[in-house]
């Protein structure tokens, strides 16, 4: 990986150069992590103006969370993630295959790439605010649907579980399918073209080539995309928070894990926030391990950073 | 040998691409149209053409005392610019430290950063809030800027870039010429890293500009808030009583600058995604 170099006398510079990173990480991540874990074992919250605790309660916070909130909000998060991820990966695969197919003449290739990536850069909170106004009962979407005669009266998107979840999923899809397309394009472009040429000589159809060559060869990138998207999905917050004004409505069916963490932090329930953080830490730790394995895996395929395929 | 592609497939591809592009652009189109219309016009229903109220809405937004958007823009600019500068400089510095020097903990340090590459920052938010409160840094912009010195994903991007584009013999040569280690980094390495720095600066700027979770927890004073927090306050209980023209205009103020930057730099950004991707 690194070239051999005899510079023993320079070793201290290595430490000096990496010191800011590690000092910052230690202060702003390690200390908070330890403090978070410590808090998770205490009963420590605000009740009105009174502060309860901190009293040592062992694993009580963990048990309380696992009994009710955790499975429920994990399920919400998962449902909204999968509703967005499935179309995201399917559309991205198809688009990437088209964009990289040299025999296909797609006009305005660059224009399409630019446009489909655009939503990824939009401020998620403003995007959510926009969707809230657009899909509200008297908003433009309903006004268009009613005027076109598709529905007789406005659809109350935010009063149904499916409506709200679907809008969250739609936004996640829009924000991430362009990103995934571009990453998969890079992966497909890395496949040896002679494989396609040989397949073509043997009379393979487009779909045969896609399923028998492209798909198996980009499997590592696909699993990478899925894991990083899962990590992103786990962090889902901005969009449902703003769409539902932090309530996770209707009836807390769109409340995500981070929204729950946010509400515990806002109300200064340190015990519960701590226990929830530790659960999240464990889940993301497992996912991080997979990413680590994939990145350090010294395979033949180019392993560039393919980060951020979120939700 | 060069079989003509089936035109049906091309037609389908174009139709799908046009539909997806329409989906991506339509909502922004409505946003722009609606931010130019008055509240009364908006209440009457959707219109495909812009109204004449653009400047009045903009003026109303800029003069709104309850949502200090000008402060928000300034705060967001301060934070995002500082983060972009700090992230790229220190990530390059860290990557260079591990790339160019052999020392005992080199491998361990690299392994450690790779292990935390995609760790969400939210898991330590509780301790982070308590820490910065203890340090007296809560309700200020510092906690949004300083921690970005340690950005594993940008580090990894810089490290990969160095492996492909930075020759160690160049560093040797600069040493022979009598350059100090920091001098070599600042005068030789950084200029070589310019393309990587540009890509990551754009992404971290945008990521920081859009960041909502931590700033919303850290900052409580209105005039210190960044744009995403101000946008979120629109969604308060009094949403129904708002002047909708103003609401659309505020969203536009938060979104349009990024769209403009993106369109100007789209070529570099789209190419950069495949290289390193975005990570907020």
Interface residues (C-beta under 8 A of the other chain):
Chain A: X1 X2 X3 X5 X7 X8 X10 X11 X12 X13 X14 X15 X16 X17 X18 X20 X21 X22 X24 X25 X27 X28 X29 X31 X32 X33 X34 X35 X36 X39 X91 X94 X95 X98 X101 X103 X104 X105 X106 X107 X110 X111 X112 X113 X114 X115 X116 X117 X118 X119 X120 X121 X122 X123 X124 X125 X126 X127 X129 X130 X131 X132 X133 X134 X138 X140 X143 X144 X147 X174 X177 X178 X179 X182 X183 X185 X186 X200 X201 X206 X228 X231 X234 X235 X237 X238 X241 X242 X245 X258 X261 X262 X265 X266 X270 X273 X274 X277 X278 X280 X281 X284 X285 X287 X288 X289 X291 X292 X295 X296 X304 X305 X306 X307 X308 X309 X310
Chain B: X1 X2 X3 X5 X9 X10 X13 X14 X16 X17 X20 X21 X23 X24 X25 X27 X28 X30 X31 X34 X43 X45 X46 X90 X91 X93 X94 X96 X97 X98 X99 X100 X101 X102 X103 X104 X105 X106 X109 X111 X113 X114 X115 X116 X117 X118 X119 X120 X121 X122 X123 X124 X125 X126 X127 X128 X129 X130 X131 X146 X147 X149 X150 X153 X155 X156 X157 X160 X163 X168 X181 X185 X206 X209 X210 X212 X213 X216 X217 X227 X228 X231 X232 X234 X235 X236 X237 X239 X244 X247 X248 X251 X254 X255 X258 X259 X262 X263 X266 X267 X269 X270 X273 X274 X275 X276 X277 X278 X279 X280
